[in-house]
Amino acid sequence: MMNSDMGDANCYPLTDEQQQYAANVLNERDDGPAKVQEMREWIEKHDNLCAPIDDFTIRRFLRVCKFDVARAKEKMYNYYAQRTILPEWFANRDPMIPELQDMFKMGIFLPLQGVDDQGRIVVILRVCIHNPAQHSISSVLKASLMILDVALKDHVSASIYGISAIFDMTGVTLDHGLQMTPGVVQRLVHAWQGCYPLRIQSLDFINAPVYVNFVLNIFKSFMTKKLKSRTVVHKGTSEEFFKTKVPQRILPLEYGGTAGLLQDLIDYWKAKIEENISWLESEAQYRLISP
């Protein structure tokens, strides 16, 4: 179903290096525009899928599927179907809701400024910083996905090189683990693997006690072999991890970097989300009309 004006195909031009990588790794070649148009026509003719038809959104899905149009259609359908099926994660995404404000003030989900040496977005997920007695897992995930969507909406590098996710398990308790029911884990892994137009390059767990493996095993039971191979629980200190995995130039001081205070990063994303209220509201129209 057609529902927005077509974006400018040159709105997010690639550097020569990005073009070379996209061609060699993602199969983004001379037939790319024709495949974008094929996707656009499919959306316009689809009776129950309401999705954007701008060039960059469509290319994000094609890139993550290495320009396999059939796979890109399936992923896009899943992405917008999930937004209909899971209103507790995707509906009423008003960042001024008090519980969401709590999430943003705590800094649950923090994309770092800049990219790593491979061009990837690096995100630190402080998934245990909230109080499970006061905050629902739905609010944690809703706030996190809001920030992810805002971070990715025009981030060309992420659409090409993907994302590295670092789960800081500092402060984890049994109550945090109990929030991650098998149903929640299954839906979350499905979002990672089958829905989001994003290539997950690594999932690293730091500051994790041994019993975190129990929950992680539930995650792995729903993962593909490829994603399992990219999931690592680090036994050493977080300082050891960051020295070898993430450039200091993009890390906050508290994680051994030189990119300013963690609170500055928290404040940045809180303000960024609030600046995007209108965009988040407009995104609500995109969904599966008849799941």
C-alpha positions as CSV (number, residue, x, y, z in Angstrom):
1,M,0.0,0.0,0.0
2,M,1.5,3.3,-1.1
3,N,1.7,5.7,1.9
4,S,4.5,8.3,1.6
5,D,6.3,10.3,-0.9
6,M,9.3,8.6,-2.5
7,G,12.6,9.9,-1.0
8,D,15.5,11.2,-3.0
9,A,17.7,8.3,-4.0
10,N,20.8,10.5,-3.5
11,C,19.7,11.6,-0.1
12,Y,22.3,9.3,1.6
13,P,25.2,9.0,-0.9
14,L,27.9,6.4,-0.2
15,T,31.6,7.1,0.0
16,D,33.8,5.2,-2.5
17,E,34.8,2.8,0.3
18,Q,31.2,2.2,1.3
19,Q,30.2,1.6,-2.4
20,Q,33.0,-0.9,-2.8
21,Y,32.0,-2.8,0.4
22,A,28.3,-2.7,-0.5
23,A,29.1,-4.1,-3.9
24,N,31.5,-6.8,-2.7
25,V,29.7,-7.9,0.5
26,L,26.0,-6.9,0.1
27,N,25.6,-7.4,-3.7
28,E,24.6,-3.8,-4.2
29,R,25.4,-3.4,-7.8
30,D,24.1,-1.8,-11.0
31,D,20.8,-3.6,-10.7
32,G,20.2,-2.0,-7.3
33,P,17.8,0.7,-8.5
34,A,15.7,-1.9,-10.4
35,K,15.4,-4.0,-7.2
36,V,14.4,-0.9,-5.2
37,Q,11.7,-0.2,-7.7
38,E,10.5,-3.8,-7.6
39,M,10.2,-3.5,-3.8
40,R,8.4,-0.2,-4.1
41,E,5.8,-1.6,-6.5
42,W,5.3,-4.6,-4.2
43,I,4.6,-2.2,-1.3
44,E,2.2,-0.1,-3.3
45,K,0.2,-3.1,-4.5
46,H,0.1,-4.8,-1.1
47,D,-3.3,-4.7,0.4
48,N,-2.5,-5.0,4.1
49,L,1.1,-3.7,4.4
50,C,1.5,0.0,5.2
51,A,5.2,0.7,4.8
52,P,7.4,3.6,3.6
53,I,8.5,3.6,0.0
54,D,11.5,6.0,0.2
55,D,14.7,4.8,-1.4
56,F,16.8,4.6,1.8
57,T,14.2,2.5,3.8
58,I,13.9,0.0,1.0
59,R,17.7,-0.2,0.5
60,R,18.1,-0.9,4.2
61,F,16.0,-4.1,3.8
62,L,17.8,-5.0,0.6
63,R,21.2,-4.5,2.1
64,V,20.6,-6.7,5.1
65,C,19.3,-9.4,2.7
66,K,22.3,-8.9,0.3
67,F,19.9,-7.7,-2.4
68,D,17.8,-10.8,-2.4
69,V,14.4,-9.3,-3.2
70,A,12.3,-12.2,-1.9
71,R,14.2,-12.2,1.4
72,A,13.9,-8.4,1.7
73,K,10.1,-8.6,1.2
74,E,9.8,-11.2,3.9
75,K,11.9,-9.2,6.3
76,M,10.0,-6.0,5.7
77,Y,6.7,-7.8,6.1
78,N,7.9,-9.3,9.4
79,Y,9.2,-5.9,10.6
80,Y,5.9,-4.2,10.2
81,A,3.9,-7.2,11.3
82,Q,5.8,-7.2,14.6
83,R,4.8,-3.6,15.1
84,T,1.1,-4.7,14.9
85,I,1.4,-7.9,16.9
86,L,3.4,-6.3,19.8
87,P,1.7,-3.0,20.8
88,E,3.4,-3.2,24.2
89,W,6.7,-2.6,22.4
90,F,5.7,-0.4,19.5
91,A,2.4,1.4,20.2
92,N,2.1,4.8,22.1
93,R,5.8,5.6,21.6
94,D,5.5,9.0,23.3
95,P,8.9,9.6,24.9
96,M,7.3,11.9,27.5
97,I,5.5,9.0,29.2
98,P,7.0,8.9,32.7
99,E,8.2,5.3,32.7
100,L,9.9,5.9,29.3
101,Q,11.4,9.1,30.7
102,D,12.9,6.9,33.5
103,M,14.5,4.6,30.9
104,F,16.1,7.5,29.0
105,K,17.4,9.2,32.2
106,M,19.0,5.9,33.3
107,G,20.6,5.3,29.9
108,I,19.4,1.8,29.2
109,F,20.4,1.8,25.5
110,L,23.3,3.9,24.4
111,P,24.6,4.0,20.8
112,L,28.1,5.4,21.0
113,Q,29.0,8.5,19.0
114,G,30.9,7.7,15.8
115,V,31.7,4.2,14.5
116,D,34.3,1.6,15.2
117,D,37.2,0.7,13.0
118,Q,35.0,-1.5,10.8
119,G,32.4,1.2,10.3
120,R,29.9,-0.4,12.7
121,I,27.6,1.3,15.2
122,V,28.5,0.2,18.7
123,V,25.7,0.1,21.3
124,I,26.1,-0.4,25.0
125,L,23.0,-2.0,26.6
126,R,22.9,-1.5,30.3
127,V,20.0,-3.9,30.6
128,C,20.2,-4.4,34.4
129,I,20.3,-0.8,35.5
130,H,16.5,-0.6,36.1
131,N,14.6,-1.9,39.1
132,P,12.4,-4.8,37.9
133,A,9.9,-4.1,40.8
134,Q,9.3,-0.6,39.3
135,H,9.8,-1.0,35.6
136,S,8.4,-3.5,33.2
137,I,10.5,-5.3,30.6
138,S,8.1,-3.9,28.0
139,S,9.1,-0.3,28.9
140,V,12.8,-1.3,28.8
141,L,12.4,-2.8,25.3
142,K,10.1,-0.1,24.0
143,A,12.6,2.7,25.1
144,S,15.5,0.7,23.6
145,L,13.8,0.1,20.3
146,M,12.8,3.8,20.1
147,I,16.4,4.8,20.4
148,L,17.6,2.2,18.0
149,D,15.0,3.4,15.4
150,V,16.1,7.0,15.8
151,A,19.8,6.0,15.6
152,L,19.3,4.0,12.4
153,K,16.8,6.1,10.5
154,D,19.4,8.0,8.5
155,H,22.6,6.3,9.5
156,V,24.1,5.0,6.2
157,S,27.1,3.3,7.8
158,A,24.9,1.1,10.0
159,S,22.9,0.0,7.0
160,I,26.1,-1.2,5.4
161,Y,28.4,-2.4,8.1
162,G,25.9,-3.3,10.8
163,I,26.0,-3.1,14.6
164,S,28.0,-4.4,17.5
165,A,26.0,-4.8,20.7
166,I,27.6,-4.9,24.1
167,F,25.4,-6.1,27.0
168,D,26.8,-4.7,30.3
169,M,25.4,-7.1,32.9
170,T,26.5,-5.0,35.9
171,G,23.9,-5.2,38.7
172,V,22.0,-8.2,37.3
173,T,19.7,-9.9,39.7
174,L,17.4,-12.9,39.7
175,D,14.5,-10.5,39.2
176,H,16.0,-9.2,36.0
177,G,16.4,-12.7,34.8
178,L,12.7,-13.5,35.6
179,Q,11.6,-10.7,33.4
180,M,13.2,-12.4,30.4
181,T,10.6,-15.1,30.0
182,P,11.0,-17.5,27.0
183,G,8.2,-15.7,25.2
184,V,9.9,-12.3,25.6
185,V,13.3,-13.8,24.5
186,Q,11.8,-15.5,21.5
187,R,10.1,-12.3,20.3
188,L,13.3,-10.3,20.8
189,V,15.5,-12.8,18.9
190,H,12.9,-12.8,16.1
191,A,13.2,-9.0,16.0
192,W,17.0,-9.3,15.7
193,Q,17.0,-12.1,13.1
194,G,13.8,-11.9,11.2
195,C,12.6,-8.3,11.3
196,Y,15.1,-5.4,11.8
197,P,16.9,-4.3,8.6
198,L,20.2,-4.6,10.5
199,R,23.2,-6.9,10.4
200,I,24.2,-7.9,13.9
201,Q,28.0,-8.4,13.8
202,S,28.5,-9.3,17.5
203,L,26.7,-9.7,20.8
204,D,29.2,-9.4,23.7
205,F,28.2,-9.9,27.3
206,I,30.4,-8.2,29.9
207,N,30.4,-8.1,33.7
208,A,28.2,-11.2,33.6
209,P,28.0,-13.7,36.6
210,V,28.0,-17.4,35.7
211,Y,24.3,-17.8,36.2
212,V,23.6,-15.4,33.3
213,N,24.4,-18.4,31.1
214,F,21.0,-19.8,32.1
215,V,19.2,-16.9,30.4
216,L,21.7,-16.8,27.6
217,N,21.0,-20.4,26.8
218,I,17.3,-19.5,26.3
219,F,18.4,-16.8,23.9
220,K,20.7,-19.2,22.0
221,S,17.9,-21.8,21.6
222,F,16.1,-19.3,19.3
223,M,19.2,-18.1,17.4
224,T,20.5,-19.2,14.1
225,K,23.9,-20.9,14.0
226,K,25.4,-17.7,12.6
227,L,24.1,-15.5,15.4
228,K,25.1,-18.1,18.1
229,S,28.7,-17.9,16.7
230,R,28.7,-14.2,17.2
231,T,27.5,-14.3,20.8
232,V,30.2,-14.3,23.5
233,V,30.2,-14.1,27.3
234,H,33.5,-12.5,28.4
235,K,35.0,-13.9,31.6
236,G,37.6,-11.2,32.1
237,T,37.0,-7.7,33.2
238,S,35.2,-5.1,31.1
239,E,38.5,-3.1,31.0
240,E,40.2,-6.0,29.2
241,F,37.3,-6.3,26.8
242,F,37.2,-2.6,25.8
243,K,40.9,-2.4,25.3
244,T,40.8,-4.9,22.5
245,K,37.2,-4.6,21.1
246,V,36.2,-0.9,21.0
247,P,38.3,2.2,20.0
248,Q,38.9,4.5,22.9
249,R,37.9,7.5,20.8
250,I,34.2,6.5,20.9
251,L,34.0,5.1,24.4
252,P,32.9,7.2,27.4
253,L,35.5,7.9,30.2
254,E,33.7,5.4,32.5
255,Y,34.5,2.6,30.0
256,G,38.1,3.6,29.6
257,G,37.6,5.9,26.6
258,T,38.2,9.5,25.7
259,A,34.7,10.4,24.3
260,G,33.4,12.3,27.3
261,L,31.3,11.4,30.3
262,L,28.7,8.6,30.2
263,Q,26.1,11.2,31.5
264,D,26.8,13.3,28.4
265,L,25.9,10.4,26.2
266,I,22.7,9.7,28.3
267,D,21.7,13.3,28.0
268,Y,22.4,13.3,24.2
269,W,20.1,10.4,23.5
270,K,17.3,11.6,25.8
271,A,17.3,15.0,24.0
272,K,17.6,13.2,20.6
273,I,14.5,11.1,21.3
274,E,12.5,14.1,22.5
275,E,13.5,16.0,19.3
276,N,12.1,13.1,17.3
277,I,8.6,13.1,18.8
278,S,6.9,14.0,15.6
279,W,8.9,11.4,13.6
280,L,8.1,8.7,16.1
281,E,4.4,9.7,15.9
282,S,4.5,9.6,12.1
283,E,6.1,6.1,12.2
284,A,3.1,4.7,14.0
285,Q,1.2,4.6,10.6
286,Y,3.5,2.0,9.3
287,R,2.3,-1.4,10.3
288,L,0.5,-4.5,9.1
289,I,-3.1,-3.6,8.7
290,S,-4.4,-7.2,8.8
291,P,-1.9,-9.5,10.6
